[in-house]
Amino acid sequence: MGRSKEFDTALVLHKTMEVFGQYGFEGASLQDLLGHLGIARQSLYNTFGTKRGLFLAALKRYLEDKNAQIIDMLERPGSVKRSIRQIFQESLNVLKDPERSKACYIINSAMEQMPHDAEVSEYFQKQTKELEAAFYKALVRAEAQGELKDGRHDLLAVARFLNQTRLSLTFNAKLTSDFDVLQDMIDVCLSVLD
C-alpha cells in the first residue's frame, strides 16, 4: 500500500502560484518551490511529475477558479454593467492587496511560456475564449435589458476588449505602483459601455 499524500493539494497549488508569480517559470528554482511549499522533492514528483507539471496544475487551478468567479458574476440577475464594473473593481482590489496579488502574477508567467509551450498556449486560449463568450452573453443580455444602446457596438469585439483589458491589469500592476493609473484604465475601458 502506497503512502498517502502528506499535504493539502489546494494549499500547495496556491503557494505555487505565488512562487511562479514572483519569480516566473524560468526564475523559480526547485529549491524556491520546495522551500515555499514546505513539501519534499519526492512528494512534488509523485504528485505533479515535474516542475512544469506543477506549474500547469497551478495555472489551471488559478484560471478555472478565476473564470468560474467571473462567469458567476456575469450570470447574476440584475444590471450587467454593474456586474462588469464589480469584476474590474475586484481585480483591482486583489492587485492592491500584497498577499492576494501574489497568485495573480502567475498570469505573467504563463504569458512568458506561451511562445514555446503549446500546451500552456492552447489552455490559456481556451480559457480566454470561454471568458469572451461569457462577456458576450452578458452584453447581449445587457442590450436586451436596455443597458446598452441597440446596435451601437459589435458586442463580440466589446467582449474581447473587456476581457483583454481585465487581463492587462495584472501586467500593468507590475509596471506601476500607482493604482490610480489602473483605476483610470478601468474607467476608460468601461466607458465603452456608455
Buried (B, 14 or more C-beta within 10 A) or exposed (E): EEEEEEBEEEEBBBBBBBBBBBBBBEEBEEEBBBEBBEBEEEBBEEBBEEBBEBBBBBBBBBBEBBBEEBBEBBEEEEEBBEBBBBBBEEBBEBBBEEEEBBBBBBBBBBBBBBEEBEEBBEBBEEBBEBBBBBBBBBBBBBBEEEBBEEEEBEBBEBBBBBBEBBBBBBEBBEEEEEEEEBBEBBEEBBEBBE
